[in-house]
């Protein structure tokens, strides 16, 4: 593989100010891509991701857009083409996750999840596909949770299951254009969304480690490295697939 397997490519990563998205942005930039770091609220963190990429010799910009708001999405893609002239890679990573047991599920909580995790993903693919005139790679960040029964995550799990199905259909529809569409499915990964800040307890983390074949919590770089594979020509014959990047959780 070339030292810069993404040289000449332009990548847009949604929800890239922190966590998995930030790690993917950094990895893609290291591999030579020009990177668009999308954020909805975390401007300071997004600018820090961009600054780190630029300091390392890469090219990146930060673009504010809430993918849960349909009017923001075309603005984000217009900013991408204005800055870099094209788009080769889309990573749908922005997501909402609220731990909600059935008695507390509301129409509003359902909408909050689906507006970002499903509608936002699909609309981003729609705009990206219009720009990918010479093929491309679309990576939808799903979750191992879509193939597990995880109490307290019924709404979130439903959105991730929708992403799995949606990805297969999009792969079939966009394949003739040379656009590959795949799901990247992390397991338990050390991020703000998967921590005590989101309500996870130390005991729950111990249980997840015990259920994971490789006996640890995933790190964001574990996920970013797998995303890099799906983005490069090494995955040129891979589309419509669900790539488990969970360390073997609940095998």
N, C-alpha and C positions, 0 to 999 in steps of 0.2 A: 504494500500500500504506500502511496505517496505520503510524504511528510505533511502535506496539506491536501487531504482528499476532498475538501469542500472549497478549494480555491475557485474563485469566480462565481460562487453561488451566493444567493441572497436568502436569508432565513428570517422568518417572523415567528416569534415565540410569544404566545399570549400568557399572561400571568407570570412574567419573567423577572419580577422584581425581587423575588425571594425563593427559597426552597428549590424544588426540582426545576422549575422554569429558569431560575438564575443559573443553576448548574449546567443546564442544557445550553443556555446562551453562551456561557464561558467556554464550554467544550466545542461548540460549533465555531466560535471565533478562533479558538486555538487551531482548529482544523482548516482555517482559511476563509470561512464564510463571513460575509457582511451581515450583521445581525440587527434586527429590530426588536428592542426590548419593550414589550407592551406592559402597561400597568393600568390599574383603575384608580387606586388611591395612594399607593406607596411611592410617591414621586422621589423622595430622598433615596430610598433603597434602589429604585430603578436607575437613577443617575449614578449611584455608586457602582452598579453592575456595569454600566456603560464606561465609566471612568476606568475601571479595572481592565476592561477589554482594550480600551485605547492605550492605556499605560503599557500593556503587553504587546503593542504594535498592531492591534486589530482595528476594525471599523465597526461602529455601532451607534445607534441613536435610540432614544427613549421616546415612546409615543403613548400618550394617555388615551385610553378608550375602555369603556365598560362593555364587555362582550355580551352582557345581559341586556344592553340597550341597543336595539337594532339600528338606531340612527348613528351610533358611534362607530359601528363596524366598517362601513365604507370609508369613513374618515381615516381609519387606521391603515387601510390598504392604499388609499391615495397618498398618505404620508410615506409609505414604503416605496412606492414607485417614484415619487418625487425625489426622494433621497438617493435611491439606488437603481431606478430605472426598470426593475423587473422583480419577479419573485420565483424562487425555485423550491423552497421548503416552507411548509407551514407546520408548526407544532401547536395543536390545540391543547393547552395545558391549564388555562384559567378555570377555576372550579369553585363551587360553593359546597361546603360540607358542614352540616350541623347535625349533631347527634340528637335524634328525635325518636322516642318510642311512640308506638301507635296512638296512645291516648292524647299525645301532644301534637300529633300531625294536624296541620291546618291547610286550607286551600292556599294560604299565603306562603307557607313553608314549602309546599309542593312547587308553586310557581317560582319561588326564589331559586330552587335547585334547577328546575328544568329550563328556566330562562337562560341561565348561563351554561349549564353542563350539556344541554341537548340542543336547544334552539340556537344558542350562541355558537356551538361547534358547527352546526349544519350551515348556518349563514356564513361563517368564516370559510368553510370549504367552498361554498358557492362563489364567493368573491375570489378566493385563491385560484380556483380552477379556471376562471376567466383570464387570469394573468399568466398562468402556466402554459404558454404556447409551445414550449419545447419539452414537454414532459415535466415531471416534478415528483416530490415526495411529500405526502401529507401524513402526519403522525398524530393520531388522536390518543391522548393520555387517558386510558381507562383505569381499571383497578382489578386486582385479584379478587376484590370483594364481590364482583359480579358473579363469581362462581362459588361463593360461600354463603352461608346463612349467618349473618352478623346482626344480632339483636341491637336495636337502637339506630340502625342505619337503613331502614326500609326505603326511605325516599332517595337517599344518596345512591344506594345500591341499584335502585330502579333506573336512575339516570345512567349509571355505568353500564347496565345491561343494554339500555337503549343505544349507547355508543357502540357496543360490540356489534349489534345488528346493523346499525346505520353504516358502520365501516365496511362491512361485507358488501352491502348494496352499492355504496359509493365506489368501492374498488372495481366492481363489475361495470358500473356506469362510466367511470373515468379511465378505465384501462385502455380503451381504444385511443385515448389522447396521450398515452404514455405516462399517465399519472398514477403513481402507486399510493395506496391508502392502507394504513395498518394501525392496529391498536398496540400501544405500549402499556402493559399492565403491571404497575408496581404492586408490591405487597406492603407490609408495614415498613414505612420509611421515616427516618428522623427529620421531621419538618414541623413548623408551627401548627399546621393543620392536624398533625398526628402527634400530639404532645399533651402535657398537662393543661396547656392553654385551651385546648379544645375539649377538655373534660376527661382525657385518658388518665387512668391511674397507673401507678408503678406495677401493681399486681396484674393489670391487663397487659402491660408490656412484657412482663415475665411470661405470661401465658402465650403471647404471640411468639416469643423467642422459642419456647418449648415446642410450639407447633410448626416451626420453620426448620426445614431440613438442615440448613447451614448454620443454625443456632445463633443467629444475631439479628438485630434490626438493620434494615437496609440504610445505606447512606445515599445522599443525593447524587454523588458521582457514580454510584452503581447504575442508577437510572439514566444519567446523562450519557454514559458510555454505550448503553444499549440503543439510545436514541441516535447516537452518532452512526451506529451501524445501519439503522433503518434509513438514515438520510443519505448515505453514500452509495456509490455504484456497487459496492460489495453486496448490497441488498437489491440489486437490479431485477432479480427474478422472484422477489418477495412482495406479494400484495394480498390484501384481504385476510391477513393473518392476525392472530392474537398472540403477541409475544409476552410470555410470562416472565417478569423480572421481579420475582418475589422471594428468591432464595429457597423456593420449594415450600411455601406455606401450605399447610394442610394437604400434602400430597396423598 
